Amino acid sequence: MDLAAVFPGELAPIRGIILASESPEEAIRGVIAFCARFEPGKSARILEDALLAMAANGAVAQVS
């Protein structure tokens, strides 16, 4: 999954947060901190997309 395509524009920093994280927990904390600037509904959608992207990337990494 291309994280740049999933998180364009103002959400682009999420790609870096996910890739730089050493654990899923660290990635989730980073995304939550990043999303603090948005209204709750938007933050929830972004976090959901991030969790799906991390799960998809993890599944691909295990198969590769």
CHARMM internal coordinates of N, CA and C (Angstrom, degrees):
IC EDIT
DIST 1 N 1 CA 1.4446
DIST 1 CA 1 C 1.5327
ANGL 1 N 1 CA 1 C 108.47
DIST 1 C 2 N 1.3059
ANGL 1 CA 1 C 2 N 115.69
DIHE 1 N 1 CA 1 C 2 N 131.19
DIST 2 N 2 CA 1.4605
ANGL 1 C 2 N 2 CA 121.36
DIHE 1 CA 1 C 2 N 2 CA -179.99
DIST 2 CA 2 C 1.5225
ANGL 2 N 2 CA 2 C 109.33
DIHE 1 C 2 N 2 CA 2 C -84.46
DIST 2 C 3 N 1.3241
ANGL 2 CA 2 C 3 N 116.31
DIHE 2 N 2 CA 2 C 3 N 104.72
DIST 3 N 3 CA 1.4607
ANGL 2 C 3 N 3 CA 120.32
DIHE 2 CA 2 C 3 N 3 CA -178.06
DIST 3 CA 3 C 1.5172
ANGL 3 N 3 CA 3 C 112.57
DIHE 2 C 3 N 3 CA 3 C -62.43
DIST 3 C 4 N 1.3242
ANGL 3 CA 3 C 4 N 117.54
DIHE 3 N 3 CA 3 C 4 N -30.55
DIST 4 N 4 CA 1.4619
ANGL 3 C 4 N 4 CA 120.24
DIHE 3 CA 3 C 4 N 4 CA 178.65
DIST 4 CA 4 C 1.5250
ANGL 4 N 4 CA 4 C 110.89
DIHE 3 C 4 N 4 CA 4 C -64.13
DIST 4 C 5 N 1.3280
ANGL 4 CA 4 C 5 N 116.98
DIHE 4 N 4 CA 4 C 5 N -34.75
DIST 5 N 5 CA 1.4611
ANGL 4 C 5 N 5 CA 120.51
DIHE 4 CA 4 C 5 N 5 CA 178.73
DIST 5 CA 5 C 1.5251
ANGL 5 N 5 CA 5 C 111.53
DIHE 4 C 5 N 5 CA 5 C -74.44
DIST 5 C 6 N 1.3294
ANGL 5 CA 5 C 6 N 116.35
DIHE 5 N 5 CA 5 C 6 N -32.71
DIST 6 N 6 CA 1.4662
ANGL 5 C 6 N 6 CA 120.63
DIHE 5 CA 5 C 6 N 6 CA -179.01
DIST 6 CA 6 C 1.5182
ANGL 6 N 6 CA 6 C 111.24
DIHE 5 C 6 N 6 CA 6 C -74.87
DIST 6 C 7 N 1.3346
ANGL 6 CA 6 C 7 N 116.66
DIHE 6 N 6 CA 6 C 7 N -33.32
DIST 7 N 7 CA 1.4625
ANGL 6 C 7 N 7 CA 121.34
DIHE 6 CA 6 C 7 N 7 CA -175.95
DIST 7 CA 7 C 1.5270
ANGL 7 N 7 CA 7 C 111.00
DIHE 6 C 7 N 7 CA 7 C -123.60
DIST 7 C 8 N 1.3427
ANGL 7 CA 7 C 8 N 116.99
DIHE 7 N 7 CA 7 C 8 N 75.69
DIST 8 N 8 CA 1.4680
ANGL 7 C 8 N 8 CA 120.61
DIHE 7 CA 7 C 8 N 8 CA -179.48
DIST 8 CA 8 C 1.5346
ANGL 8 N 8 CA 8 C 111.87
DIHE 7 C 8 N 8 CA 8 C -84.67
DIST 8 C 9 N 1.2925
ANGL 8 CA 8 C 9 N 115.00
DIHE 8 N 8 CA 8 C 9 N 169.14
DIST 9 N 9 CA 1.4690
ANGL 8 C 9 N 9 CA 121.65
DIHE 8 CA 8 C 9 N 9 CA 170.81
DIST 9 CA 9 C 1.5100
ANGL 9 N 9 CA 9 C 113.80
DIHE 8 C 9 N 9 CA 9 C 56.88
DIST 9 C 10 N 1.3315
ANGL 9 CA 9 C 10 N 116.38
DIHE 9 N 9 CA 9 C 10 N -126.76
DIST 10 N 10 CA 1.4625
ANGL 9 C 10 N 10 CA 121.48
DIHE 9 CA 9 C 10 N 10 CA -176.08
DIST 10 CA 10 C 1.5247
ANGL 10 N 10 CA 10 C 112.29
DIHE 9 C 10 N 10 CA 10 C -65.29
DIST 10 C 11 N 1.3304
ANGL 10 CA 10 C 11 N 117.34
DIHE 10 N 10 CA 10 C 11 N -14.42
DIST 11 N 11 CA 1.4621
ANGL 10 C 11 N 11 CA 120.89
DIHE 10 CA 10 C 11 N 11 CA 179.83
DIST 11 CA 11 C 1.5297
ANGL 11 N 11 CA 11 C 112.54
DIHE 10 C 11 N 11 CA 11 C -94.32
DIST 11 C 12 N 1.3214
ANGL 11 CA 11 C 12 N 117.28
DIHE 11 N 11 CA 11 C 12 N -1.91
DIST 12 N 12 CA 1.4641
ANGL 11 C 12 N 12 CA 121.92
DIHE 11 CA 11 C 12 N 12 CA -177.11
DIST 12 CA 12 C 1.5328
ANGL 12 N 12 CA 12 C 113.83
DIHE 11 C 12 N 12 CA 12 C -53.73
DIST 12 C 13 N 1.3403
ANGL 12 CA 12 C 13 N 120.15
DIHE 12 N 12 CA 12 C 13 N -35.35
DIST 13 N 13 CA 1.4681
ANGL 12 C 13 N 13 CA 118.75
DIHE 12 CA 12 C 13 N 13 CA 179.61
DIST 13 CA 13 C 1.5371
ANGL 13 N 13 CA 13 C 113.97
DIHE 12 C 13 N 13 CA 13 C -60.71
DIST 13 C 14 N 1.3217
ANGL 13 CA 13 C 14 N 116.91
DIHE 13 N 13 CA 13 C 14 N -20.67
DIST 14 N 14 CA 1.4658
ANGL 13 C 14 N 14 CA 119.28
DIHE 13 CA 13 C 14 N 14 CA -179.86
DIST 14 CA 14 C 1.5255
ANGL 14 N 14 CA 14 C 110.56
DIHE 13 C 14 N 14 CA 14 C -62.53
DIST 14 C 15 N 1.3071
ANGL 14 CA 14 C 15 N 116.90
DIHE 14 N 14 CA 14 C 15 N -35.81
DIST 15 N 15 CA 1.4685
ANGL 14 C 15 N 15 CA 120.42
DIHE 14 CA 14 C 15 N 15 CA 177.98
DIST 15 CA 15 C 1.5306
ANGL 15 N 15 CA 15 C 110.05
DIHE 14 C 15 N 15 CA 15 C -56.51
DIST 15 C 16 N 1.3141
ANGL 15 CA 15 C 16 N 116.24
DIHE 15 N 15 CA 15 C 16 N -48.79
DIST 16 N 16 CA 1.4549
ANGL 15 C 16 N 16 CA 120.99
DIHE 15 CA 15 C 16 N 16 CA 178.94
DIST 16 CA 16 C 1.5174
ANGL 16 N 16 CA 16 C 113.08
DIHE 15 C 16 N 16 CA 16 C -63.36
DIST 16 C 17 N 1.3297
ANGL 16 CA 16 C 17 N 116.04
DIHE 16 N 16 CA 16 C 17 N -39.13
DIST 17 N 17 CA 1.4622
ANGL 16 C 17 N 17 CA 120.25
DIHE 16 CA 16 C 17 N 17 CA 178.21
DIST 17 CA 17 C 1.5223
ANGL 17 N 17 CA 17 C 109.89
DIHE 16 C 17 N 17 CA 17 C -60.24
DIST 17 C 18 N 1.3274
ANGL 17 CA 17 C 18 N 116.63
DIHE 17 N 17 CA 17 C 18 N -46.98
DIST 18 N 18 CA 1.4662
ANGL 17 C 18 N 18 CA 121.05
DIHE 17 CA 17 C 18 N 18 CA -178.37
DIST 18 CA 18 C 1.5291
ANGL 18 N 18 CA 18 C 110.32
DIHE 17 C 18 N 18 CA 18 C -65.29
DIST 18 C 19 N 1.3267
ANGL 18 CA 18 C 19 N 117.07
DIHE 18 N 18 CA 18 C 19 N -47.77
DIST 19 N 19 CA 1.4636
ANGL 18 C 19 N 19 CA 120.21
DIHE 18 CA 18 C 19 N 19 CA -176.00
DIST 19 CA 19 C 1.5256
ANGL 19 N 19 CA 19 C 112.68
DIHE 18 C 19 N 19 CA 19 C -68.16
DIST 19 C 20 N 1.3181
ANGL 19 CA 19 C 20 N 118.07
DIHE 19 N 19 CA 19 C 20 N -30.82
DIST 20 N 20 CA 1.4630
ANGL 19 C 20 N 20 CA 121.37
DIHE 19 CA 19 C 20 N 20 CA -178.43
DIST 20 CA 20 C 1.5256
ANGL 20 N 20 CA 20 C 113.16
DIHE 19 C 20 N 20 CA 20 C -83.86
DIST 20 C 21 N 1.3123
ANGL 20 CA 20 C 21 N 117.22
DIHE 20 N 20 CA 20 C 21 N -13.15
DIST 21 N 21 CA 1.4619
ANGL 20 C 21 N 21 CA 120.86
DIHE 20 CA 20 C 21 N 21 CA -176.68
DIST 21 CA 21 C 1.5219
ANGL 21 N 21 CA 21 C 111.14
DIHE 20 C 21 N 21 CA 21 C -73.63
DIST 21 C 22 N 1.3149
ANGL 21 CA 21 C 22 N 115.03
DIHE 21 N 21 CA 21 C 22 N 141.93
DIST 22 N 22 CA 1.4624
ANGL 21 C 22 N 22 CA 120.55
DIHE 21 CA 21 C 22 N 22 CA 179.70
DIST 22 CA 22 C 1.5234
ANGL 22 N 22 CA 22 C 112.77
DIHE 21 C 22 N 22 CA 22 C -92.01
DIST 22 C 23 N 1.3205
ANGL 22 CA 22 C 23 N 116.62
DIHE 22 N 22 CA 22 C 23 N -6.65
DIST 23 N 23 CA 1.4693
ANGL 22 C 23 N 23 CA 120.47
DIHE 22 CA 22 C 23 N 23 CA 178.41
DIST 23 CA 23 C 1.5246
ANGL 23 N 23 CA 23 C 108.36
DIHE 22 C 23 N 23 CA 23 C -153.74
DIST 23 C 24 N 1.3280
ANGL 23 CA 23 C 24 N 116.51
DIHE 23 N 23 CA 23 C 24 N 159.78
DIST 24 N 24 CA 1.4693
ANGL 23 C 24 N 24 CA 118.71
DIHE 23 CA 23 C 24 N 24 CA 175.47
DIST 24 CA 24 C 1.5271
ANGL 24 N 24 CA 24 C 112.20
DIHE 23 C 24 N 24 CA 24 C -59.28
DIST 24 C 25 N 1.3185
ANGL 24 CA 24 C 25 N 116.39
DIHE 24 N 24 CA 24 C 25 N -37.15
DIST 25 N 25 CA 1.4636
ANGL 24 C 25 N 25 CA 120.25
DIHE 24 CA 24 C 25 N 25 CA -179.54
DIST 25 CA 25 C 1.5201
ANGL 25 N 25 CA 25 C 111.25
DIHE 24 C 25 N 25 CA 25 C -62.98
DIST 25 C 26 N 1.3417
ANGL 25 CA 25 C 26 N 115.75
DIHE 25 N 25 CA 25 C 26 N -42.09
DIST 26 N 26 CA 1.4636
ANGL 25 C 26 N 26 CA 120.23
DIHE 25 CA 25 C 26 N 26 CA 178.42
DIST 26 CA 26 C 1.5278
ANGL 26 N 26 CA 26 C 110.67
DIHE 25 C 26 N 26 CA 26 C -64.08
DIST 26 C 27 N 1.3199
ANGL 26 CA 26 C 27 N 117.06
DIHE 26 N 26 CA 26 C 27 N -39.86
DIST 27 N 27 CA 1.4660
ANGL 26 C 27 N 27 CA 121.03
DIHE 26 CA 26 C 27 N 27 CA 178.26
DIST 27 CA 27 C 1.5244
ANGL 27 N 27 CA 27 C 110.77
DIHE 26 C 27 N 27 CA 27 C -63.37
DIST 27 C 28 N 1.3117
ANGL 27 CA 27 C 28 N 116.47
DIHE 27 N 27 CA 27 C 28 N -43.87
DIST 28 N 28 CA 1.4668
ANGL 27 C 28 N 28 CA 120.44
DIHE 27 CA 27 C 28 N 28 CA -179.80
DIST 28 CA 28 C 1.5226
ANGL 28 N 28 CA 28 C 110.38
DIHE 27 C 28 N 28 CA 28 C -63.52
DIST 28 C 29 N 1.3260
ANGL 28 CA 28 C 29 N 116.99
DIHE 28 N 28 CA 28 C 29 N -44.51
DIST 29 N 29 CA 1.4817
ANGL 28 C 29 N 29 CA 119.88
DIHE 28 CA 28 C 29 N 29 CA 177.81
DIST 29 CA 29 C 1.5276
ANGL 29 N 29 CA 29 C 110.93
DIHE 28 C 29 N 29 CA 29 C -60.18
DIST 29 C 30 N 1.3286
ANGL 29 CA 29 C 30 N 116.39
DIHE 29 N 29 CA 29 C 30 N -41.71
DIST 30 N 30 CA 1.4570
ANGL 29 C 30 N 30 CA 120.11
DIHE 29 CA 29 C 30 N 30 CA 179.79
DIST 30 CA 30 C 1.5179
ANGL 30 N 30 CA 30 C 112.62
DIHE 29 C 30 N 30 CA 30 C -65.02
DIST 30 C 31 N 1.3257
ANGL 30 CA 30 C 31 N 116.39
DIHE 30 N 30 CA 30 C 31 N -42.39
DIST 31 N 31 CA 1.4691
ANGL 30 C 31 N 31 CA 120.11
DIHE 30 CA 30 C 31 N 31 CA 179.32
DIST 31 CA 31 C 1.5269
ANGL 31 N 31 CA 31 C 109.90
DIHE 30 C 31 N 31 CA 31 C -66.70
DIST 31 C 32 N 1.3296
ANGL 31 CA 31 C 32 N 117.45
DIHE 31 N 31 CA 31 C 32 N -41.44
DIST 32 N 32 CA 1.4710
ANGL 31 C 32 N 32 CA 120.29
DIHE 31 CA 31 C 32 N 32 CA 178.26
DIST 32 CA 32 C 1.5280
ANGL 32 N 32 CA 32 C 109.93
DIHE 31 C 32 N 32 CA 32 C -60.99
DIST 32 C 33 N 1.3283
ANGL 32 CA 32 C 33 N 117.30
DIHE 32 N 32 CA 32 C 33 N -44.09
DIST 33 N 33 CA 1.4651
ANGL 32 C 33 N 33 CA 120.40
DIHE 32 CA 32 C 33 N 33 CA 179.24
DIST 33 CA 33 C 1.5309
ANGL 33 N 33 CA 33 C 110.66
DIHE 32 C 33 N 33 CA 33 C -62.35
DIST 33 C 34 N 1.3300
ANGL 33 CA 33 C 34 N 116.91
DIHE 33 N 33 CA 33 C 34 N -42.27
DIST 34 N 34 CA 1.4607
ANGL 33 C 34 N 34 CA 121.02
DIHE 33 CA 33 C 34 N 34 CA 179.01
DIST 34 CA 34 C 1.5294
ANGL 34 N 34 CA 34 C 110.63
DIHE 33 C 34 N 34 CA 34 C -62.22
DIST 34 C 35 N 1.3231
ANGL 34 CA 34 C 35 N 116.71
DIHE 34 N 34 CA 34 C 35 N -39.71
DIST 35 N 35 CA 1.4644
ANGL 34 C 35 N 35 CA 121.86
DIHE 34 CA 34 C 35 N 35 CA -175.21
DIST 35 CA 35 C 1.5189
ANGL 35 N 35 CA 35 C 114.02
DIHE 34 C 35 N 35 CA 35 C -75.72
DIST 35 C 36 N 1.3177
ANGL 35 CA 35 C 36 N 117.66
DIHE 35 N 35 CA 35 C 36 N -7.31
DIST 36 N 36 CA 1.4662
ANGL 35 C 36 N 36 CA 120.52
DIHE 35 CA 35 C 36 N 36 CA -177.77
DIST 36 CA 36 C 1.5248
ANGL 36 N 36 CA 36 C 112.25
DIHE 35 C 36 N 36 CA 36 C -58.90
DIST 36 C 37 N 1.3139
ANGL 36 CA 36 C 37 N 117.33
DIHE 36 N 36 CA 36 C 37 N -22.11
DIST 37 N 37 CA 1.4748
ANGL 36 C 37 N 37 CA 120.81
DIHE 36 CA 36 C 37 N 37 CA -177.72
DIST 37 CA 37 C 1.5260
ANGL 37 N 37 CA 37 C 113.09
DIHE 36 C 37 N 37 CA 37 C -78.94
DIST 37 C 38 N 1.3274
ANGL 37 CA 37 C 38 N 117.53
DIHE 37 N 37 CA 37 C 38 N -14.83
DIST 38 N 38 CA 1.4596
ANGL 37 C 38 N 38 CA 121.81
DIHE 37 CA 37 C 38 N 38 CA -175.89
DIST 38 CA 38 C 1.5270
ANGL 38 N 38 CA 38 C 111.13
DIHE 37 C 38 N 38 CA 38 C -98.57
DIST 38 C 39 N 1.3231
ANGL 38 CA 38 C 39 N 115.38
DIHE 38 N 38 CA 38 C 39 N 162.93
DIST 39 N 39 CA 1.4624
ANGL 38 C 39 N 39 CA 119.24
DIHE 38 CA 38 C 39 N 39 CA 175.59
DIST 39 CA 39 C 1.5302
ANGL 39 N 39 CA 39 C 108.69
DIHE 38 C 39 N 39 CA 39 C -67.18
DIST 39 C 40 N 1.3399
ANGL 39 CA 39 C 40 N 117.74
DIHE 39 N 39 CA 39 C 40 N 155.46
DIST 40 N 40 CA 1.4675
ANGL 39 C 40 N 40 CA 121.21
DIHE 39 CA 39 C 40 N 40 CA -172.12
DIST 40 CA 40 C 1.5283
ANGL 40 N 40 CA 40 C 115.31
DIHE 39 C 40 N 40 CA 40 C -55.39
DIST 40 C 41 N 1.3142
ANGL 40 CA 40 C 41 N 118.42
DIHE 40 N 40 CA 40 C 41 N -40.83
DIST 41 N 41 CA 1.4626
ANGL 40 C 41 N 41 CA 120.22
DIHE 40 CA 40 C 41 N 41 CA -179.31
DIST 41 CA 41 C 1.5194
ANGL 41 N 41 CA 41 C 111.95
DIHE 40 C 41 N 41 CA 41 C -64.16
DIST 41 C 42 N 1.3232
ANGL 41 CA 41 C 42 N 116.13
DIHE 41 N 41 CA 41 C 42 N -42.56
DIST 42 N 42 CA 1.4670
ANGL 41 C 42 N 42 CA 120.19
DIHE 41 CA 41 C 42 N 42 CA 178.74
DIST 42 CA 42 C 1.5251
ANGL 42 N 42 CA 42 C 109.80
DIHE 41 C 42 N 42 CA 42 C -67.17
DIST 42 C 43 N 1.3253
ANGL 42 CA 42 C 43 N 116.66
DIHE 42 N 42 CA 42 C 43 N -41.47
DIST 43 N 43 CA 1.4658
ANGL 42 C 43 N 43 CA 120.31
DIHE 42 CA 42 C 43 N 43 CA 178.49
DIST 43 CA 43 C 1.5247
ANGL 43 N 43 CA 43 C 110.91
DIHE 42 C 43 N 43 CA 43 C -59.38
DIST 43 C 44 N 1.3157
ANGL 43 CA 43 C 44 N 117.10
DIHE 43 N 43 CA 43 C 44 N -42.28
DIST 44 N 44 CA 1.4623
ANGL 43 C 44 N 44 CA 121.16
DIHE 43 CA 43 C 44 N 44 CA 179.86
DIST 44 CA 44 C 1.5263
ANGL 44 N 44 CA 44 C 111.24
DIHE 43 C 44 N 44 CA 44 C -63.01
DIST 44 C 45 N 1.3234
ANGL 44 CA 44 C 45 N 117.22
DIHE 44 N 44 CA 44 C 45 N -41.80
DIST 45 N 45 CA 1.4686
ANGL 44 C 45 N 45 CA 120.55
DIHE 44 CA 44 C 45 N 45 CA 178.69
DIST 45 CA 45 C 1.5341
ANGL 45 N 45 CA 45 C 111.35
DIHE 44 C 45 N 45 CA 45 C -65.44
DIST 45 C 46 N 1.3253
ANGL 45 CA 45 C 46 N 116.24
DIHE 45 N 45 CA 45 C 46 N -41.33
DIST 46 N 46 CA 1.4581
ANGL 45 C 46 N 46 CA 120.20
DIHE 45 CA 45 C 46 N 46 CA 179.15
DIST 46 CA 46 C 1.5261
ANGL 46 N 46 CA 46 C 110.07
DIHE 45 C 46 N 46 CA 46 C -64.52
DIST 46 C 47 N 1.3252
ANGL 46 CA 46 C 47 N 117.14
DIHE 46 N 46 CA 46 C 47 N -44.99
DIST 47 N 47 CA 1.4637
ANGL 46 C 47 N 47 CA 120.74
DIHE 46 CA 46 C 47 N 47 CA 179.55
DIST 47 CA 47 C 1.5268
ANGL 47 N 47 CA 47 C 110.53
DIHE 46 C 47 N 47 CA 47 C -62.25
DIST 47 C 48 N 1.3160
ANGL 47 CA 47 C 48 N 117.13
DIHE 47 N 47 CA 47 C 48 N -40.97
DIST 48 N 48 CA 1.4650
ANGL 47 C 48 N 48 CA 120.53
DIHE 47 CA 47 C 48 N 48 CA 177.43
DIST 48 CA 48 C 1.5376
ANGL 48 N 48 CA 48 C 110.65
DIHE 47 C 48 N 48 CA 48 C -61.14
DIST 48 C 49 N 1.3166
ANGL 48 CA 48 C 49 N 116.86
DIHE 48 N 48 CA 48 C 49 N -45.09
DIST 49 N 49 CA 1.4709
ANGL 48 C 49 N 49 CA 120.45
DIHE 48 CA 48 C 49 N 49 CA 177.95
DIST 49 CA 49 C 1.5273
ANGL 49 N 49 CA 49 C 110.97
DIHE 48 C 49 N 49 CA 49 C -62.05
DIST 49 C 50 N 1.3323
ANGL 49 CA 49 C 50 N 116.29
DIHE 49 N 49 CA 49 C 50 N -39.96
DIST 50 N 50 CA 1.4673
ANGL 49 C 50 N 50 CA 119.91
DIHE 49 CA 49 C 50 N 50 CA 179.97
DIST 50 CA 50 C 1.5228
ANGL 50 N 50 CA 50 C 110.90
DIHE 49 C 50 N 50 CA 50 C -65.55
DIST 50 C 51 N 1.3229
ANGL 50 CA 50 C 51 N 116.89
DIHE 50 N 50 CA 50 C 51 N -42.18
DIST 51 N 51 CA 1.4689
ANGL 50 C 51 N 51 CA 120.04
DIHE 50 CA 50 C 51 N 51 CA 178.48
DIST 51 CA 51 C 1.5210
ANGL 51 N 51 CA 51 C 111.25
DIHE 50 C 51 N 51 CA 51 C -63.29
DIST 51 C 52 N 1.3229
ANGL 51 CA 51 C 52 N 116.53
DIHE 51 N 51 CA 51 C 52 N -41.94
DIST 52 N 52 CA 1.4685
ANGL 51 C 52 N 52 CA 119.83
DIHE 51 CA 51 C 52 N 52 CA 177.55
DIST 52 CA 52 C 1.5244
ANGL 52 N 52 CA 52 C 111.17
DIHE 51 C 52 N 52 CA 52 C -64.21
DIST 52 C 53 N 1.3188
ANGL 52 CA 52 C 53 N 117.51
DIHE 52 N 52 CA 52 C 53 N -40.85
DIST 53 N 53 CA 1.4676
ANGL 52 C 53 N 53 CA 121.20
DIHE 52 CA 52 C 53 N 53 CA 179.23
DIST 53 CA 53 C 1.5278
ANGL 53 N 53 CA 53 C 110.62
DIHE 52 C 53 N 53 CA 53 C -64.43
DIST 53 C 54 N 1.3386
ANGL 53 CA 53 C 54 N 116.63
DIHE 53 N 53 CA 53 C 54 N -42.83
DIST 54 N 54 CA 1.4613
ANGL 53 C 54 N 54 CA 119.75
DIHE 53 CA 53 C 54 N 54 CA 179.38
DIST 54 CA 54 C 1.5207
ANGL 54 N 54 CA 54 C 110.55
DIHE 53 C 54 N 54 CA 54 C -64.71
DIST 54 C 55 N 1.3276
ANGL 54 CA 54 C 55 N 117.37
DIHE 54 N 54 CA 54 C 55 N -41.39
DIST 55 N 55 CA 1.4648
ANGL 54 C 55 N 55 CA 120.73
DIHE 54 CA 54 C 55 N 55 CA 178.60
DIST 55 CA 55 C 1.5268
ANGL 55 N 55 CA 55 C 110.74
DIHE 54 C 55 N 55 CA 55 C -63.84
DIST 55 C 56 N 1.3152
ANGL 55 CA 55 C 56 N 116.62
DIHE 55 N 55 CA 55 C 56 N -43.57
DIST 56 N 56 CA 1.4629
ANGL 55 C 56 N 56 CA 120.41
DIHE 55 CA 55 C 56 N 56 CA -179.85
DIST 56 CA 56 C 1.5254
ANGL 56 N 56 CA 56 C 111.09
DIHE 55 C 56 N 56 CA 56 C -64.59
DIST 56 C 57 N 1.3253
ANGL 56 CA 56 C 57 N 116.64
DIHE 56 N 56 CA 56 C 57 N -43.37
DIST 57 N 57 CA 1.4726
ANGL 56 C 57 N 57 CA 120.23
DIHE 56 CA 56 C 57 N 57 CA 178.40
DIST 57 CA 57 C 1.5166
ANGL 57 N 57 CA 57 C 111.35
DIHE 56 C 57 N 57 CA 57 C -65.15
DIST 57 C 58 N 1.3220
ANGL 57 CA 57 C 58 N 117.43
DIHE 57 N 57 CA 57 C 58 N -37.62
DIST 58 N 58 CA 1.4546
ANGL 57 C 58 N 58 CA 121.16
DIHE 57 CA 57 C 58 N 58 CA 177.97
DIST 58 CA 58 C 1.5186
ANGL 58 N 58 CA 58 C 111.25
DIHE 57 C 58 N 58 CA 58 C -65.51
DIST 58 C 59 N 1.3218
ANGL 58 CA 58 C 59 N 117.05
DIHE 58 N 58 CA 58 C 59 N -40.22
DIST 59 N 59 CA 1.4587
ANGL 58 C 59 N 59 CA 121.19
DIHE 58 CA 58 C 59 N 59 CA 179.01
DIST 59 CA 59 C 1.5268
ANGL 59 N 59 CA 59 C 110.85
DIHE 58 C 59 N 59 CA 59 C -66.05
DIST 59 C 60 N 1.3157
ANGL 59 CA 59 C 60 N 116.56
DIHE 59 N 59 CA 59 C 60 N -40.00
DIST 60 N 60 CA 1.4654
ANGL 59 C 60 N 60 CA 120.69
DIHE 59 CA 59 C 60 N 60 CA 179.23
DIST 60 CA 60 C 1.5238
ANGL 60 N 60 CA 60 C 109.62
DIHE 59 C 60 N 60 CA 60 C -67.33
DIST 60 C 61 N 1.3244
ANGL 60 CA 60 C 61 N 117.74
DIHE 60 N 60 CA 60 C 61 N -40.97
DIST 61 N 61 CA 1.4617
ANGL 60 C 61 N 61 CA 121.47
DIHE 60 CA 60 C 61 N 61 CA -179.35
DIST 61 CA 61 C 1.5203
ANGL 61 N 61 CA 61 C 111.14
DIHE 60 C 61 N 61 CA 61 C -63.82
DIST 61 C 62 N 1.3280
ANGL 61 CA 61 C 62 N 117.78
DIHE 61 N 61 CA 61 C 62 N -36.06
DIST 62 N 62 CA 1.4617
ANGL 61 C 62 N 62 CA 121.09
DIHE 61 CA 61 C 62 N 62 CA -179.62
DIST 62 CA 62 C 1.5246
ANGL 62 N 62 CA 62 C 111.60
DIHE 61 C 62 N 62 CA 62 C -71.79
DIST 62 C 63 N 1.3088
ANGL 62 CA 62 C 63 N 117.23
DIHE 62 N 62 CA 62 C 63 N -31.10
DIST 63 N 63 CA 1.4630
ANGL 62 C 63 N 63 CA 121.47
DIHE 62 CA 62 C 63 N 63 CA -179.91
DIST 63 CA 63 C 1.5241
ANGL 63 N 63 CA 63 C 110.57
DIHE 62 C 63 N 63 CA 63 C -78.46
DIST 63 C 64 N 1.3190
ANGL 63 CA 63 C 64 N 116.77
DIHE 63 N 63 CA 63 C 64 N -34.08
DIST 64 N 64 CA 1.4771
ANGL 63 C 64 N 64 CA 121.37
DIHE 63 CA 63 C 64 N 64 CA -175.91
DIST 64 CA 64 C 1.5070
ANGL 64 N 64 CA 64 C 111.99
DIHE 63 C 64 N 64 CA 64 C -68.92
END
COOR INIT
IC SEED 1 N 1 CA 1 C
IC BUILD
